[in-house]
Amino acid sequence: LNVMVPHYGVAFWRAKKGFPMMAKLMRKYPGLYVDTSLGTREILIDGLVRLGEPGHYEAFVAFLQEFPDRIMFGTDAVITGNKEKTISWYRHVIAATRDQLEQDSFLFPLAEGYSRYFKKGRDPTGRLRGVGLSDEVLQKIYVDNAERWLAGRGE
């Protein structure tokens, strides 16, 4: 049985402890997968920020390195009637989710100083830390892992 646990199993929220706990589960259950979605609005921004912080960043990177074959791309960009959710908003959310994986650092306009989700003490430009994964790992996360999971082939 293959099971998808969204939002990295919410391990990102307390990444220093959360990712090691999620890794323990994934080692025990080979059909367990996670996706890259962090949620929306302030949860998304807080998650992107948290994963770039010392201690949390290292736990996040270690998790990505151990399980590149069991992580799938996801955005949690649920379509609703919320007026905030414009096409531009969806583009920013999807781009941030990808940029976090693809780049060493990236700009996320929804985290900038003008955003209602901006918190004092953060970079007012919305610059966040990414992990700059290799093209090989990105291919797995964006395509290969989902194809294998949907086909029911597991690891």
N, C-alpha and C positions, 0 to 999 in steps of 0.2 A: 504494500500500500504506500503510495506517495502522498504526502501531506504538505500543503503549502501553509506556512505561518507568515502572514504579512508583517510589514514594518520591522524586519529583522527580529521578529519576536519581541518587539519593543525593547530589545537589548540596548538600543542606542540611548535610551533615556538616562541610564546609569551605566554607561559603556564600560567603565573599568571593572564592574562586577557583572553586568548584564551579558557582555559578549562571552566571557569565560563560562557562564552558566548555560548560554545557548549552545556554545561549542560542545559542552558535556552532553547535552541532549542529542546533538547532531551526530556525535561519535557513537552514541548508543543506538540511535535509530537512523539507519542509512537511507530511509525513504523520506526523511524530513528535509524540507527546503524552506528558504526564506526569500522574501522579495526586498527590493531596495526602497520601497516607499516609506516615508517618514510621517505622513499625515498631511494636513493642510493648515494654512494660516500660521498661527504662532507656534504650533507643534512642529510644523515643517521648519520654520526659521530657527526655533530653539534646537531642534535636532541637528540641522546643518551646522549651527554654531558649536554645539556640544561635541560633535564628532571631530572638530578641528582643535579642540582644547587638549593641552598636555594630559597625558594619562589616558584619556578617553580615545584620543587619536591612535595611540599605539595599540590599544585593545581592538579598535576597529580594524586597523591594518592587519593585525595578526589574524583576526577572524576571516577577513577577505582572502588572505594568503592560504589559510588552511582549507577553506571551503569554496574555491572558485567554481567547482562543478555543481554546487547546490544553492547558488544565489541567482535569482531571476530579477530582471528589471521590472519595477513597478513604480507608480506615481501617486496613487490614491487620489487622483484628480477626478473625483466623483462629479458627474454632471447634475447640477441642481438648478433651481430657480434663483439662487442667490445672485443679486445684482453685481457683486464683486467678481464673480466668476465669468469674466469676459474671455474672448479668444486670446487676448494679450496675456491675461492672468494665467491661463492654461499653458501658454508657450513658456512663460517664466518658470512655472513649476516644473514642467518637463525638462527644460534646459538646466535648471539648478540640479535636478536629480542626476542628469547625465554629467554635468560639469563637475560635480563632486567626485564622480568616479574617474573622469577623463583627465582632469587638470590638477596641477599642484595647488593652484589657487584660482579663484573665480569671483566674478561680481554677480551678486544676486539683487536686482533692483527692489524686490519686495522686502529686503532686509535693510534698505537704505534709511537714512535719517528721516525721510518724509513719510515712511510707512507707519501706519498706526500700530504695527507690531514691533517697531524698533524699540530696543531697550537701551537705556543709558549705559555707557561703558563699552559699547560695541563700535567697531569701525563704521563711521557714518557713511562711508562709500558703499557699504554692503559687501566688502571683500571678505571672502571666506576661504578656509583651507580645504583643499581637495586631496585626493590620494594618487592621482596620475597613474592609473592602472595601465598595463600593457595592452596592445591591440588583441593579443591572444586571449587574455582574461576578459576583456570587454566583449569579444565575440561570444564567449561562453555565457556571460551574463545577459547579453542582449538577444541572443538567438539560440545557441546550442542547448543550453540547460532547459529552456522552456520547451523546445521541440522534444527533447528526451522525456521530460516530465509529462507532457501531454500525451505522448505515445505510451506512457506507462512502463518505460524501460528502466527507470531508476538509475542508480550509479553503474 
